[in-house]
Amino acid sequence: MMNEQMTQETDSTHSHQCQCGAGKKCKCPHHKVAPIAIGLIGVVFLLEAFSIISPEITAIVWPILLIIAAGTKAFGRRCSCC
């Protein structure tokens, strides 16, 4: 019973992964923009924390990255796997 439940949980957590064709991961760019933008936002804040970039630059850059990520997800082309 426990193994069945763990298998179902594993299957449900992996079911959201985009699959195109026979077991290949989707290469659609709109799947990658949001994670990359979020990572870049983190890098911007890290650079500010180490005083490599100024707070003024951070105040301009992170909202732009967030808008790009949100816009791509909201208005991006839909692929056949979604």
C-alpha positions as CSV (number, residue, x, y, z in Angstrom):
1,M,0.0,0.0,0.0
2,M,2.8,2.4,0.9
3,N,4.7,1.7,-2.3
4,E,1.6,2.2,-4.4
5,Q,1.0,5.6,-2.7
6,M,4.6,6.7,-3.3
7,T,4.3,5.6,-7.0
8,Q,1.1,7.6,-7.4
9,E,2.7,10.7,-5.8
10,T,5.8,10.3,-8.0
11,D,3.6,9.9,-11.1
12,S,1.5,13.0,-10.2
13,T,4.6,15.2,-9.5
14,H,6.1,14.2,-12.9
15,S,2.8,14.4,-14.9
16,H,3.2,18.2,-15.2
17,Q,6.4,17.8,-17.2
18,C,6.0,18.7,-20.8
19,Q,6.5,15.8,-23.1
20,C,6.7,16.1,-26.9
21,G,7.0,12.9,-28.8
22,A,8.3,9.7,-27.4
23,G,9.7,10.6,-24.0
24,K,11.5,13.8,-25.2
25,K,11.4,17.0,-23.2
26,C,9.7,20.0,-24.8
27,K,12.1,22.5,-26.3
28,C,9.6,25.3,-26.5
29,P,11.2,28.5,-25.4
30,H,8.3,29.7,-23.3
31,H,8.9,26.9,-20.9
32,K,12.4,28.3,-20.1
33,V,11.9,32.1,-19.9
34,A,10.3,32.3,-16.4
35,P,12.9,30.1,-14.6
36,I,15.7,32.0,-16.3
37,A,14.2,35.3,-15.4
38,I,13.7,34.3,-11.8
39,G,17.3,33.1,-11.6
40,L,18.5,36.4,-13.1
41,I,16.5,38.3,-10.5
42,G,18.3,36.3,-7.8
43,V,21.7,37.1,-9.4
44,V,20.8,40.8,-9.5
45,F,20.0,40.8,-5.8
46,L,23.2,38.8,-5.0
47,L,25.3,41.3,-7.0
48,E,23.7,44.1,-5.1
49,A,24.4,42.4,-1.8
50,F,28.1,42.2,-2.7
51,S,28.0,45.9,-3.8
52,I,28.9,44.9,-7.3
53,I,25.9,46.8,-8.7
54,S,24.1,49.7,-7.2
55,P,20.6,49.6,-5.6
56,E,19.4,52.0,-8.3
57,I,20.3,49.4,-11.0
58,T,18.7,46.6,-9.1
59,A,15.5,48.8,-8.7
60,I,15.3,49.1,-12.5
61,V,16.4,45.6,-13.6
62,W,14.4,43.2,-11.4
63,P,10.9,44.5,-12.3
64,I,11.9,44.4,-16.0
65,L,12.9,40.8,-15.7
66,L,9.7,40.0,-13.8
67,I,7.6,41.7,-16.5
68,I,9.3,39.7,-19.2
69,A,8.8,36.4,-17.5
70,A,5.1,37.1,-16.7
71,G,4.5,38.4,-20.2
72,T,6.0,35.4,-21.8
73,K,4.0,33.0,-19.7
74,A,0.7,35.0,-20.1
75,F,1.0,35.9,-23.8
76,G,3.5,33.5,-25.2
77,R,2.7,31.1,-28.0
78,R,1.2,27.8,-26.8
79,C,2.8,24.7,-28.0
80,S,1.1,21.4,-28.7
81,C,2.3,19.9,-25.5
82,C,0.6,22.4,-23.2
